[in-house]
């Protein structure tokens, strides 16, 4: 299987999430009761296992791996922290990209979650191809390696419909904004802000199985194009002056395997509009597992494959 056809990812999320607690004799509007808490876990091998651990995506909200969040939100006053590495390949220029970052989520109320993530280190390598521009999110990448600081993502997720023991369906709206901090001159970002929103639908099935679906739209700021891209031929191409907005989509699945292991899968991607440089609308299949190491502590390794990668 060639490297140009395969994107390998090893995403590790060390999640510090405080378990939700509630007093049986103190029930206020919006308070999670003991019965509702028990509906969030299932029993196997004589032990209780959280069917929906509050591990963050690479954006920072609770969910699966990259784009597929969950309609669930962190309970009021509780938080999650994740350290991750995300690796993927993109066209044009056969770019190999890695993001080493920090993701944080916080429950403002039982229905409202604030989140964010930052790329502490971005690493990009473009192969020596005689092509102008680069992938939509990294339009100025040139051949060779570049390493530097990444972008800051901030957002909020509100659950209009919350899952419980009697309600298996969850519905949430997630809004986000990108604060451009990555160095565009080195090909590590666009140098311009982005913002958008996603609608998230989650469904509980029997035995602790969860299904998730995401659909949304992302509006990307156009760079000023003060840079140029010089491939191996020595020809000089002007940097792109128009990156595309994108339709975002994703579906996900979480299946409990035992009392300390949950199998997870995500299929997600973006469909771009018109750009200065033609884009490949790649879909990413991400398969991994969430290992429960102790109260509020998880490790999630994963492998990803870029479908449609040329």
Secondary structure, 3 states (H helix, E strand, C coil): CCHHHCCCCCCCCCCCCCCCCCCCCCCCCCCCCHHHHHCCEEEECCEEEECCCCCECCCCCEECCCCCECCCCCCCCCEEEEEEEEEEEECCCCEEEEEEEEEEEEECCCCEEEEEEEEEEEEEEECCCCCCCCCHHHCCCCEEEEEECCCEEEEEEEEEECCCCCCCEEEEEEEEEEECCCCHHHCCCCCCCEEEEEEEEEEECHHHCEEEEEEEEEEECCCCCCCEEECCCCCEEECCCCCCCEEEEEEEEEEEEECCEEEEEEEEEEEECCCCCCCCCCEEEEEEEEEEEECCEEEEEEEEEEECCC
